[in-house]
């Protein structure tokens, strides 16, 4: 049997080290987290995407007493982008999470369902990766390779 190694390469920096466009997108994600509906987990997540045309869209997590009926911030904003701008590439996404103590110290990464949806968004835009800016209070992660880095063996379309 042959073994294959899969590695993840990310940039780690402080918020102040991000470029202005990345800080603005992270700020939009933080703003979106304030519109979260999270009465059960008290864990508010905001996501913001920048489209190739410069438009920035926001989404937040929305919980429900029937737990599977809620929706993550990332999928909310991705589905909104696909509905409103189906032909425009998503170039960047920022994610910020807040708990009872404020912004989480370390970045919050997307759940598996969100990663799968992000991968499909990349497939829909010809495989062009969505650059991720994951911000916590103490540090930020910058992932340039999109889902290839965060979901290396993701499920892809079935071809017959």
C-alpha positions as CSV (number, residue, x, y, z in Angstrom):
1,X,0.0,0.0,0.0
2,X,1.2,3.5,-0.9
3,X,0.9,6.2,1.8
4,X,0.2,9.8,0.9
5,X,0.8,12.8,3.2
6,X,-1.6,15.7,3.3
7,X,-0.4,18.9,4.8
8,X,-2.1,22.1,5.7
9,X,-0.3,25.5,5.2
10,X,-1.9,28.5,6.8
11,X,-0.7,32.0,7.7
12,X,-1.0,32.9,11.4
13,X,-1.0,36.6,12.4
14,X,-2.6,39.2,14.6
15,X,-5.6,41.2,13.5
16,X,-3.4,44.3,13.1
17,X,-1.2,42.5,10.7
18,X,-4.0,41.8,8.3
19,X,-4.3,44.1,5.3
20,X,-7.0,46.7,5.3
21,X,-9.4,44.7,3.0
22,X,-9.0,41.7,5.2
23,X,-9.6,43.7,8.4
24,X,-12.7,45.2,6.8
25,X,-14.0,41.8,5.9
26,X,-13.3,40.5,9.4
27,X,-15.1,43.5,10.9
28,X,-18.1,42.7,8.7
29,X,-18.1,39.2,10.1
30,X,-17.9,40.5,13.6
31,X,-20.8,42.9,12.9
32,X,-22.8,39.9,11.5
33,X,-22.1,37.9,14.7
34,X,-24.0,40.5,16.6
35,X,-27.1,39.6,14.6
36,X,-26.8,36.0,15.5
37,X,-29.7,34.2,17.1
38,X,-28.0,31.8,19.6
39,X,-30.1,31.5,22.7
40,X,-29.2,27.8,23.3
41,X,-25.4,27.7,22.7
42,X,-24.7,31.4,23.4
43,X,-22.0,31.0,20.7
44,X,-22.5,33.7,18.0
45,X,-20.8,33.3,14.7
46,X,-20.6,35.8,11.9
47,X,-19.4,35.3,8.4
48,X,-18.8,37.7,5.6
49,X,-17.9,37.1,1.9
50,X,-16.3,39.3,-0.6
51,X,-17.4,38.8,-4.2
52,X,-15.3,39.4,-7.3
53,X,-17.4,42.5,-8.0
54,X,-16.5,44.0,-4.6
55,X,-19.8,43.3,-2.9
56,X,-19.6,42.2,0.7
57,X,-22.4,40.0,2.1
58,X,-22.9,38.9,5.7
59,X,-24.5,36.0,7.5
60,X,-24.9,34.8,11.1
61,X,-25.8,31.6,12.8
62,X,-29.5,31.1,13.5
63,X,-30.4,28.5,16.1
64,X,-33.7,26.7,16.6
65,X,-35.1,24.6,19.5
66,X,-35.2,21.7,17.0
67,X,-31.4,21.8,16.8
68,X,-30.9,20.4,13.3
69,X,-33.2,23.2,12.0
70,X,-30.7,25.9,12.7
71,X,-28.1,27.2,10.2
72,X,-24.5,28.1,10.5
73,X,-23.3,31.6,9.5
74,X,-21.1,30.3,6.7
75,X,-23.8,28.5,4.9
76,X,-26.2,31.4,5.4
77,X,-23.9,33.8,3.6
78,X,-22.9,31.3,0.9
79,X,-26.5,30.4,0.1
80,X,-27.4,34.1,0.0
81,X,-24.5,34.8,-2.3
82,X,-25.5,32.0,-4.6
83,X,-29.1,33.3,-4.7
84,X,-28.4,36.9,-5.2
85,X,-25.2,36.7,-7.3
86,X,-25.1,33.2,-8.9
87,X,-22.6,34.2,-11.6
88,X,-20.2,36.1,-9.4
89,X,-17.2,34.4,-7.8
90,X,-16.7,34.4,-4.1
91,X,-13.1,35.5,-3.5
92,X,-12.8,35.7,0.3
93,X,-14.6,34.7,3.4
94,X,-14.0,35.9,7.0
95,X,-15.4,34.2,10.1
96,X,-15.5,35.5,13.7
97,X,-17.1,33.8,16.7
98,X,-18.1,35.3,20.0
99,X,-18.8,33.5,23.3
100,X,-19.8,34.7,26.7
101,X,-16.4,36.3,27.2
102,X,-16.4,38.2,23.8
103,X,-14.5,37.2,20.7
104,X,-13.0,33.7,21.0
105,X,-9.3,33.8,21.7
106,X,-8.5,31.5,18.8
107,X,-10.1,31.4,15.4
108,X,-13.3,29.3,14.9
109,X,-13.1,27.0,11.9
110,X,-16.1,26.0,9.8
111,X,-17.9,22.8,10.7
112,X,-17.8,19.8,8.3
113,X,-21.1,20.7,6.7
114,X,-20.0,24.2,6.0
115,X,-16.7,23.0,4.6
116,X,-18.6,20.7,2.2
117,X,-20.8,23.5,1.0
118,X,-17.7,25.8,0.6
119,X,-16.1,23.1,-1.5
120,X,-19.2,22.9,-3.8
121,X,-19.1,26.7,-4.1
122,X,-15.5,26.4,-5.3
123,X,-16.5,23.7,-7.8
124,X,-19.3,26.0,-9.1
125,X,-16.8,28.7,-9.7
126,X,-14.5,26.5,-11.8
127,X,-12.4,25.3,-8.8
128,X,-11.2,28.8,-7.8
129,X,-10.5,28.7,-4.1
130,X,-12.2,30.8,-1.5
131,X,-9.5,32.5,0.6
132,X,-10.4,32.3,4.3
133,X,-9.7,34.7,7.1
134,X,-10.5,33.1,10.4
135,X,-10.2,35.7,13.3
136,X,-9.9,35.2,17.0
137,X,-9.0,37.8,19.6
138,X,-5.4,36.6,20.0
139,X,-4.6,35.4,16.4
140,X,-6.0,35.1,12.9
141,X,-5.5,32.2,10.4
142,X,-5.3,33.0,6.7
143,X,-6.0,30.0,4.4
144,X,-5.2,30.8,0.8
145,X,-5.9,27.3,-0.7
146,X,-9.6,27.2,0.3
147,X,-11.2,23.8,0.8
148,X,-8.3,21.9,-0.7
149,X,-6.5,22.8,2.6
150,X,-9.5,22.4,5.1
151,X,-11.3,19.5,3.4
152,X,-8.7,17.5,1.4
153,X,-10.8,14.4,0.9
154,X,-14.2,16.2,0.5
155,X,-17.1,14.6,-1.2
156,X,-17.4,15.7,-4.8
157,X,-20.0,15.3,-7.6
158,X,-20.7,11.8,-8.8
159,X,-20.0,11.4,-12.5
160,X,-21.6,8.5,-14.4
